[in-house]
Structure formats: structure tokens, C-alpha cells
Amino acid sequence: MSLEKPPSSDWFHGAWVHIAAACEAMALAAKVGLDLDAVYEVIFGSADN
């Protein structure tokens, strides 16, 4: 029996880090009064690149 972590868990952890960063960016944008629709488009439109 292997006790090694499965390799698929790395992408899962990375996904949560990116979600947290996106949330922080949206919160900061709201705090400084930016257009949240535009910020959303920038963040999630560039997520595939």
C-alpha cells in the first residue's frame, strides 16, 4: 500500500488558490469603487490563458 499523495491533488489545490486570488481581487475592486462587471470580465476572461 502506497502512502504517497495522488498527483491529481496538485491541480485541485492550485484551483483553490486561484479562486481565493480572484475573490481577493473582486473584494479590492469593490473597495476602491471599480466597475465590478468589468473586473469580473478581466479576471474570468483571462482565466483560460
KOLFI-135722 format. One record per atom (N, C-alpha, C): y, x, z; residue in one letter. Coordinates in steps of 0.05 Angstrom, whole numbers, padded with zeros to 5 digits, always signed. Each point is the difference from the previous one (the first is absolute). Example, Ala and Ser with C-alpha at 12.3 -4.5 7.8 and 13.67 -1.06 7.14 Angstrom:
BEGIN
-00114+00264+00156a;+00024-00018+00000a;+00024+00018+00000a;+00021-00007-00014s;+00024+00016+00001s;+00022-00015+00014s;
This chain:
BEGIN
-00024+00017+00000m;+00024-00017+00000m;+00025+00018+00000m;+00018-00006-00018s;+00024+00016-00003s;+00023-00013+00016s;+00015+00017+00014l;+00022-00010+00016l;+00027+00005-00014l;-00001+00009-00025e;+00025+00006-00015e;+00013-00026-00008e;+00027+00001+00000k;+00016-00023-00009k;-00004-00005-00030k;-00004-00024-00008p;-00003-00005-00029p;+00026+00007-00015p;-00003+00010-00024p;+00024+00008-00015p;+00019-00023-00008p;-00011-00024+00000s;+00017-00023-00008s;+00021-00007+00021s;-00003+00010+00024s;+00019-00007+00021s;+00027+00014-00004s;+00000+00022-00015d;+00025+00015-00005d;+00021-00017-00016d;-00009-00014-00020w;+00019-00017-00016w;+00009-00023+00017w;-00017-00010+00018f;+00008-00023+00017f;+00022+00009+00019f;-00003+00023+00012h;+00021+00010+00018h;+00026+00005-00015h;-00002+00011-00024g;+00023+00005-00017g;+00015-00025-00007g;-00016-00022-00005a;+00013-00025-00007a;+00016-00011+00023a;-00010+00003+00024w;+00016-00010+00024w;+00025+00016+00004w;-00001+00026-00005v;+00024+00017+00002v;+00021-00009-00020v;-00008-00007-00024h;+00019-00009-00020h;+00011-00027+00006h;-00016-00018+00011i;+00010-00026+00009i;+00020+00003+00022i;-00005+00017+00019a;+00019+00005+00022a;+00026+00011-00010a;-00002+00019-00019a;+00025+00011-00012a;+00016-00021-00014a;-00014-00018-00015a;+00014-00021-00014a;+00014-00019+00019a;-00013-00006+00022c;+00012-00017+00021c;+00024+00013+00012c;-00001+00025+00006e;+00023+00015+00011e;+00023+00000-00020e;-00006+00004-00025a;+00021+00000-00021a;+00013-00027-00002a;-00015-00021+00001m;+00011-00027-00001m;+00017-00006+00025m;-00009+00009+00023a;+00015-00005+00024a;+00027+00015+00000a;-00001+00025-00010l;+00025+00015-00002l;+00019-00012-00021l;-00011-00009-00022a;+00016-00013-00021a;+00014-00025+00011a;-00015-00016+00016a;+00012-00024+00012a;+00022+00008+00020a;-00005+00021+00015k;+00020+00008+00021k;+00026+00009-00013k;-00001+00013-00023v;+00025+00010-00012v;+00011-00020-00021v;-00013-00023-00003g;+00011-00021-00016g;-00006+00002-00030g;-00021+00014-00008l;-00007+00001-00028l;-00012-00026-00010l;+00000-00004-00026d;-00013-00023-00012d;-00030+00004+00002d;-00013-00016+00017l;-00028+00004+00006l;-00018-00006-00024l;+00008-00018-00018d;-00016-00005-00024d;+00000+00025-00018d;+00022+00013-00002a;+00002+00024-00016a;-00017+00023+00013a;+00002+00003+00026v;-00015+00020+00014v;-00030-00005-00003v;-00008-00025+00002y;-00028-00007-00003y;-00010+00008-00028y;+00016-00006-00020e;-00008+00007-00028e;-00003+00030-00003e;+00018+00016+00012v;-00002+00029-00002v;-00025+00010+00014v;-00004-00009+00025i;-00023+00010+00015i;-00027-00008-00013i;-00003-00026-00005f;-00026-00009-00010f;-00003+00003-00030f;+00022+00003-00014g;-00002+00006-00029g;-00008+00028-00005g;+00006+00018+00018s;-00007+00028-00003s;-00026+00007+00014s;-00013-00019+00013a;-00024+00006+00015a;-00023+00008-00019a;-00001-00008-00024d;-00021+00007-00019d;+00003+00028-00012d;+00023+00012+00003n;+00006+00026-00013n;-00008+00023+00018n;
